[in-house]
Amino acid sequence: GLWVTLKLLPGDIHQIRKEFPHLVDRSTAVARKMGFPEIIMPGDVRNDIYVTLVQGDFDKGSKTTAKNVEVTVSVYDEDGKRLESVIFPGAGDEAISEYKSVIYYQVKQPRWFETVKV
């Protein structure tokens, strides 16, 4: 089994680290809210793009059996050169150059609903 406890901590990350050092230290991953807040504070720079793999419709073609599907996400510049270490699969994860996701053929209507930050 898995037991998860959540606690809402009021304030910004600097205030929380100061008031709750036993709960939040330098190694704690901080996930920023997707989208923009109602008020954008001076100095708050956001340059985020989120890509969500939603679903796919795949035809077997001339094959008699369905096959597993792997989706690979990578980022390229205008010259066709792949950009390295620009994809973040989750808060606190290291940047990667290529994100891979798989759907197995046993799934009748494949849906990923996986979001990565570029």
C-alpha positions as CSV (number, residue, x, y, z in Angstrom):
1,G,0.0,0.0,0.0
2,L,0.9,3.6,-0.2
3,W,0.1,6.3,2.4
4,V,0.2,9.9,1.3
5,T,-0.3,13.0,3.6
6,L,-0.6,16.5,2.2
7,K,-0.4,19.8,4.0
8,L,-1.0,23.2,2.5
9,L,1.7,25.7,3.5
10,P,0.8,29.4,3.2
11,G,3.2,31.9,1.6
12,D,5.9,31.9,-1.1
13,I,8.7,29.4,-1.2
14,H,11.2,31.6,0.6
15,Q,8.7,32.2,3.5
16,I,7.9,28.5,3.7
17,R,11.5,27.5,3.8
18,K,12.1,29.9,6.6
19,E,9.0,29.0,8.7
20,F,9.0,25.2,8.0
21,P,12.6,24.2,7.6
22,H,11.8,20.7,8.9
23,L,9.3,20.1,6.1
24,V,10.9,21.9,3.2
25,D,14.6,22.0,2.5
26,R,16.8,22.7,-0.5
27,S,16.3,19.2,-1.9
28,T,12.5,19.6,-2.0
29,A,11.1,19.8,-5.6
30,V,8.9,22.8,-6.1
31,A,6.3,22.6,-8.9
32,R,5.1,25.9,-10.2
33,K,1.4,26.3,-11.0
34,M,0.7,25.8,-14.7
35,G,-0.6,29.0,-16.4
36,F,-0.2,32.5,-15.1
37,P,-1.5,33.9,-11.9
38,E,-4.0,36.8,-11.8
39,I,-1.2,39.1,-10.6
40,I,2.3,38.8,-12.0
41,M,4.9,40.1,-9.6
42,P,7.9,42.1,-10.7
43,G,10.8,39.9,-11.4
44,D,8.7,36.8,-12.0
45,V,9.8,35.5,-15.3
46,R,7.7,32.7,-16.9
47,N,8.8,31.2,-20.2
48,D,7.0,27.9,-20.0
49,I,5.5,25.7,-22.7
50,Y,3.6,22.6,-21.7
51,V,2.9,19.8,-24.2
52,T,0.3,17.2,-23.4
53,L,0.1,13.9,-25.3
54,V,-3.7,13.2,-25.3
55,Q,-4.6,10.3,-27.5
56,G,-4.1,8.6,-30.9
57,D,-6.0,6.7,-33.5
58,F,-3.9,4.1,-35.2
59,D,-4.7,1.9,-38.1
60,K,-3.2,-1.6,-38.3
61,G,-2.8,-1.2,-42.0
62,S,-2.1,-4.5,-43.7
63,K,-0.9,-6.0,-40.4
64,T,-3.1,-8.8,-38.8
65,T,-2.4,-7.8,-35.2
66,A,-2.1,-4.5,-33.4
67,K,1.3,-3.3,-32.3
68,N,2.5,-1.3,-29.3
69,V,3.0,2.4,-29.9
70,E,5.8,4.5,-28.6
71,V,5.7,8.3,-28.9
72,T,9.0,10.2,-28.7
73,V,9.0,14.0,-28.0
74,S,12.0,16.1,-28.8
75,V,12.6,19.8,-29.6
76,Y,14.3,21.2,-32.7
77,D,15.3,24.7,-33.6
78,E,14.5,26.4,-36.9
79,D,17.6,24.9,-38.6
80,G,16.5,21.3,-37.7
81,K,19.1,20.9,-34.9
82,R,17.8,19.0,-31.8
83,L,18.0,21.1,-28.6
84,E,19.5,19.2,-25.7
85,S,18.2,19.2,-22.1
86,V,15.1,21.3,-22.7
87,I,12.3,18.8,-21.6
88,F,11.3,18.4,-18.0
89,P,9.1,15.4,-17.3
90,G,8.3,16.5,-13.8
91,A,9.1,18.9,-10.9
92,G,12.5,18.2,-9.5
93,D,13.5,16.0,-12.4
94,E,16.6,16.6,-14.5
95,A,16.2,18.1,-18.0
96,I,16.2,15.5,-20.8
97,S,16.6,15.8,-24.5
98,E,14.0,13.2,-25.5
99,Y,10.8,12.1,-23.7
100,K,9.4,8.6,-24.5
101,S,6.0,7.3,-23.7
102,V,4.4,4.0,-24.7
103,I,0.9,2.6,-25.1
104,Y,0.4,-1.2,-25.4
105,Y,-1.8,-2.7,-28.0
106,Q,-4.1,-4.3,-25.4
107,V,-5.5,-0.8,-24.7
108,K,-8.5,-0.4,-27.1
109,Q,-8.7,3.4,-27.1
110,P,-5.2,4.7,-26.2
111,R,-5.1,7.8,-24.2
112,W,-1.9,9.2,-22.7
113,F,-2.8,12.5,-20.9
114,E,0.9,13.0,-20.1
115,T,2.2,16.5,-19.8
116,V,5.8,17.6,-20.1
117,K,7.3,21.1,-19.8
118,V,9.5,22.4,-22.6
